[in-house]
């Protein structure tokens, strides 16, 4: 966290976390909790982050929620905390609850046909090896490629997929390092709004994210909580704060854990009648 104003705002927020019996910590996964990795199945959290999240969950005062572009079930093994927190996958299309129940939207036949057409196009263009298939969506990744090759693939995919999206009930969603064709419906902002509706207005809430898709979540949070951009370099954003991973991320989570413990201490002092 850089800048005196940022630190003051964070401390004010953490004081609210300490005073509240329950708070909510909403987190993107790739690029926020975990560095980007060419092999997506090896994208584990930054060193020390899993341990901090485990302690925050064990403390019992924080509702931890992961909101990710990945399929929700993918995150469980990568995150490796127990019990697994609530996970919203596919940019909000899936909701995997801590008890293992999963809510997914019905994929209508026009969506199935559009995804099949997109798949055929990928095979024709020999891009199928870069595809990620998930509920109601298919994504193409070009992260790790040189800038010229990535730009070429991006242009190629947008040119090939745009006619499909325009003639079917689909939308194209660009993210850092790729583009996704997905069925319309919930996004990260909708996930945040649902979570906010489930909690009292005074509950402290923070959302941490790095991607352009996280902007919808930042905007959904508005003045209800603290929005934090997690990136090595700043970019224009709706988030109120900017921190650099991994040091800034670990510092933020450590301060959150301290606030939870301060809250427990204050509650214990009040119940014992001490001042």
C-alpha positions as CSV (number, residue, x, y, z in Angstrom):
1,X,0.0,0.0,0.0
2,X,1.6,3.2,-1.1
3,X,0.9,6.7,0.1
4,X,-0.2,8.2,3.4
5,X,-3.8,8.7,2.2
6,X,-4.1,5.0,1.2
7,X,-2.7,3.8,4.6
8,X,-5.2,6.0,6.5
9,X,-8.1,4.7,4.5
10,X,-7.0,1.1,5.0
11,X,-6.6,1.7,8.8
12,X,-10.0,3.2,9.0
13,X,-11.5,0.2,7.2
14,X,-9.6,-2.3,9.3
15,X,-10.9,-0.6,12.4
16,X,-14.4,-1.2,11.1
17,X,-13.4,-4.9,10.6
18,X,-12.2,-5.1,14.2
19,X,-15.4,-3.6,15.5
20,X,-17.7,-5.8,13.4
21,X,-18.6,-9.4,14.4
22,X,-18.5,-10.4,10.8
23,X,-16.9,-9.0,7.6
24,X,-16.6,-10.1,4.0
25,X,-13.4,-10.5,2.0
26,X,-14.0,-11.0,-1.7
27,X,-11.1,-12.0,-3.9
28,X,-10.3,-12.7,-7.5
29,X,-7.9,-15.6,-8.0
30,X,-5.6,-15.4,-11.0
31,X,-3.4,-12.3,-10.9
32,X,-4.7,-11.4,-7.5
33,X,-4.1,-14.3,-5.1
34,X,-1.9,-16.2,-7.6
35,X,0.7,-15.1,-10.2
36,X,-0.2,-15.9,-13.8
37,X,1.3,-19.2,-14.9
38,X,1.6,-20.6,-18.4
39,X,0.3,-23.9,-17.1
40,X,-3.0,-22.8,-15.5
41,X,-3.1,-25.9,-13.4
42,X,0.1,-24.9,-11.6
43,X,-1.1,-21.4,-10.7
44,X,-0.9,-21.7,-6.9
45,X,-1.1,-18.6,-4.6
46,X,1.8,-16.4,-3.9
47,X,4.0,-17.7,-1.0
48,X,2.4,-17.1,2.4
49,X,-1.0,-16.2,1.0
50,X,-2.6,-19.6,1.6
51,X,-1.5,-19.7,5.2
52,X,-2.9,-16.2,5.8
53,X,-6.2,-17.0,4.2
54,X,-6.4,-20.2,6.2
55,X,-5.9,-18.2,9.5
56,X,-8.5,-15.7,8.4
57,X,-11.0,-18.5,7.7
58,X,-10.1,-20.3,11.0
59,X,-10.7,-17.1,12.9
60,X,-14.3,-17.3,12.0
61,X,-15.1,-13.6,11.7
62,X,-14.7,-13.3,8.0
63,X,-16.9,-14.5,5.1
64,X,-14.2,-15.3,2.4
65,X,-15.5,-15.5,-1.1
66,X,-13.5,-16.2,-4.3
67,X,-14.9,-14.7,-7.5
68,X,-13.0,-15.9,-10.5
69,X,-13.1,-16.4,-14.3
70,X,-12.1,-20.1,-13.7
71,X,-14.5,-22.9,-13.2
72,X,-15.3,-22.9,-9.5
73,X,-14.1,-26.5,-8.9
74,X,-10.7,-25.7,-10.3
75,X,-9.9,-23.3,-7.5
76,X,-10.4,-25.7,-4.6
77,X,-7.2,-27.7,-5.1
78,X,-5.1,-24.7,-6.2
79,X,-6.2,-22.6,-3.2
80,X,-5.8,-25.5,-0.7
81,X,-7.6,-24.1,2.3
82,X,-10.0,-26.1,4.5
83,X,-12.9,-25.8,4.6
84,X,-13.1,-24.5,1.1
85,X,-14.7,-21.0,0.9
86,X,-17.6,-20.0,-1.2
87,X,-16.5,-19.7,-4.9
88,X,-18.2,-17.9,-7.7
89,X,-16.8,-19.3,-11.0
90,X,-17.0,-18.4,-14.7
91,X,-17.1,-14.7,-13.9
92,X,-20.2,-15.3,-11.7
93,X,-22.1,-17.9,-13.7
94,X,-21.4,-20.6,-11.1
95,X,-21.8,-20.5,-7.4
96,X,-20.1,-23.2,-5.4
97,X,-21.1,-23.1,-1.7
98,X,-18.9,-24.3,1.2
99,X,-21.2,-27.3,1.7
100,X,-20.4,-28.5,-1.9
101,X,-23.7,-27.6,-3.5
102,X,-23.2,-25.8,-6.8
103,X,-25.6,-23.5,-8.6
104,X,-25.2,-23.2,-12.4
105,X,-27.5,-21.6,-14.9
106,X,-29.3,-23.8,-17.5
107,X,-27.4,-23.8,-20.7
108,X,-30.0,-23.4,-23.5
109,X,-29.7,-25.1,-26.8
110,X,-28.8,-21.9,-28.8
111,X,-25.8,-21.5,-26.4
112,X,-24.7,-25.1,-26.9
113,X,-24.9,-24.6,-30.7
114,X,-22.9,-21.3,-30.5
115,X,-20.2,-23.0,-28.4
116,X,-20.0,-25.9,-30.8
117,X,-19.6,-23.5,-33.7
118,X,-16.9,-21.6,-31.8
119,X,-15.1,-24.9,-31.1
120,X,-15.2,-25.9,-34.8
121,X,-13.7,-22.6,-35.7
122,X,-10.9,-23.0,-33.2
123,X,-10.1,-26.5,-34.6
124,X,-10.1,-25.1,-38.2
125,X,-7.7,-22.4,-37.1
126,X,-5.5,-24.8,-35.0
127,X,-6.2,-22.8,-31.9
128,X,-8.0,-25.5,-29.9
129,X,-4.9,-26.2,-27.7
130,X,-5.3,-22.7,-26.3
131,X,-9.0,-23.1,-25.4
132,X,-10.6,-23.4,-22.0
133,X,-14.1,-24.8,-21.9
134,X,-16.4,-24.1,-18.9
135,X,-20.0,-23.6,-18.0
136,X,-21.7,-21.7,-20.9
137,X,-18.4,-20.4,-22.2
138,X,-15.1,-21.0,-24.0
139,X,-12.0,-18.8,-23.6
140,X,-8.8,-18.5,-25.6
141,X,-5.6,-17.6,-23.7
142,X,-2.5,-16.0,-25.2
143,X,-0.7,-15.1,-22.1
144,X,3.1,-15.8,-22.3
145,X,3.3,-15.2,-26.0
146,X,5.3,-12.3,-27.5
147,X,3.3,-9.2,-28.1
148,X,3.1,-9.6,-31.9
149,X,1.9,-13.2,-31.7
150,X,-0.6,-12.3,-29.0
151,X,-2.0,-9.4,-31.0
152,X,-2.3,-11.6,-34.1
153,X,-4.2,-14.3,-32.2
154,X,-6.5,-11.7,-30.6
155,X,-7.4,-10.2,-33.9
156,X,-7.9,-13.6,-35.5
157,X,-10.2,-14.8,-32.7
158,X,-12.2,-11.6,-32.6
159,X,-12.7,-11.7,-36.3
160,X,-13.8,-15.3,-36.2
161,X,-16.0,-15.2,-33.1
162,X,-17.7,-11.8,-33.6
163,X,-20.1,-13.1,-36.3
164,X,-21.0,-16.1,-34.1
165,X,-21.7,-13.8,-31.1
166,X,-23.7,-11.4,-33.2
167,X,-26.0,-14.1,-34.5
168,X,-26.5,-16.0,-31.2
169,X,-27.3,-15.1,-27.6
170,X,-23.6,-14.8,-26.7
171,X,-21.2,-12.0,-25.7
172,X,-17.5,-11.6,-26.0
173,X,-15.6,-10.7,-22.8
174,X,-12.0,-9.6,-23.0
175,X,-9.7,-10.2,-20.1
176,X,-5.9,-9.8,-19.4
177,X,-4.3,-12.4,-21.7
178,X,-7.4,-13.6,-23.6
179,X,-11.0,-13.4,-24.7
180,X,-14.1,-15.4,-23.8
181,X,-17.3,-16.2,-25.6
182,X,-19.9,-16.6,-22.9
183,X,-23.6,-16.9,-22.4
184,X,-25.2,-13.6,-21.2
185,X,-26.2,-13.4,-17.5
186,X,-24.3,-12.9,-14.3
187,X,-20.9,-11.3,-14.1
188,X,-18.5,-10.5,-11.2
189,X,-20.5,-7.3,-10.5
190,X,-23.7,-9.4,-10.2
191,X,-21.9,-11.8,-7.8
192,X,-20.9,-8.9,-5.6
193,X,-24.4,-7.4,-5.6
194,X,-25.9,-10.8,-4.6
195,X,-23.4,-11.1,-1.7
196,X,-24.1,-7.5,-0.6
197,X,-27.8,-8.2,-0.6
198,X,-27.2,-11.2,1.7
199,X,-25.5,-9.1,4.4
200,X,-26.5,-6.1,6.6
201,X,-25.5,-2.7,5.1
202,X,-23.0,-2.0,8.0
203,X,-20.9,-5.2,7.4
204,X,-17.4,-4.2,6.2
205,X,-16.7,-5.6,2.7
206,X,-13.5,-5.5,0.6
207,X,-13.0,-6.7,-3.0
208,X,-9.5,-7.4,-4.3
209,X,-8.9,-7.9,-8.1
210,X,-6.5,-7.2,-10.9
211,X,-8.3,-7.8,-14.2
212,X,-10.5,-5.6,-16.4
213,X,-13.3,-8.0,-15.5
214,X,-12.9,-7.0,-11.9
215,X,-13.9,-3.5,-12.8
216,X,-17.5,-4.6,-12.8
217,X,-17.1,-5.8,-9.2
218,X,-15.4,-2.6,-8.1
219,X,-18.3,-0.6,-9.6
220,X,-20.9,-2.9,-7.9
221,X,-19.2,-2.4,-4.5
222,X,-19.4,1.4,-4.9
223,X,-19.3,3.0,-1.4
224,X,-20.4,-0.1,0.5
225,X,-16.8,-1.2,1.0
226,X,-13.2,-1.1,0.0
227,X,-12.2,-1.8,-3.6
228,X,-8.5,-2.7,-4.1
229,X,-6.6,-3.1,-7.4
230,X,-3.8,-5.7,-7.1
231,X,-1.3,-5.3,-9.8
232,X,2.5,-4.8,-10.2
233,X,1.7,-1.6,-12.2
234,X,-1.1,0.8,-11.8
235,X,-3.7,1.3,-14.4
236,X,-6.9,3.4,-14.7
237,X,-9.4,1.8,-12.4
238,X,-12.6,2.3,-10.4
239,X,-10.9,0.8,-7.4
240,X,-10.2,3.1,-4.4
241,X,-6.7,1.6,-3.6
242,X,-3.8,0.0,-5.4
243,X,-1.4,-2.5,-3.9
244,X,1.5,-4.4,-5.4
245,X,1.6,-8.2,-5.1
246,X,3.0,-10.2,-3.4
247,X,4.3,-7.9,-0.6
248,X,1.3,-5.5,-0.7
249,X,-1.2,-8.4,-0.8
250,X,0.5,-10.2,2.2
251,X,0.5,-6.9,4.1
252,X,-3.2,-6.4,3.5
253,X,-4.1,-9.9,4.5
254,X,-1.9,-9.7,7.6
255,X,-3.6,-6.5,8.6
256,X,-7.0,-8.1,8.1
257,X,-6.1,-11.0,10.3
258,X,-4.8,-8.6,13.0
259,X,-8.1,-6.7,12.8
260,X,-10.0,-9.9,13.4
261,X,-7.9,-10.8,16.4
262,X,-8.3,-7.2,17.7
263,X,-12.0,-7.7,17.4
264,X,-11.9,-10.9,19.4
265,X,-9.9,-9.2,22.1
266,X,-12.2,-6.3,22.3
267,X,-15.2,-8.6,22.5
268,X,-13.6,-10.6,25.3
269,X,-12.7,-7.5,27.2
270,X,-16.3,-6.2,27.0
271,X,-17.8,-9.5,28.1
272,X,-15.5,-9.7,31.1
273,X,-16.4,-6.2,32.2
274,X,-12.8,-4.9,32.0
275,X,-11.9,-1.5,30.6
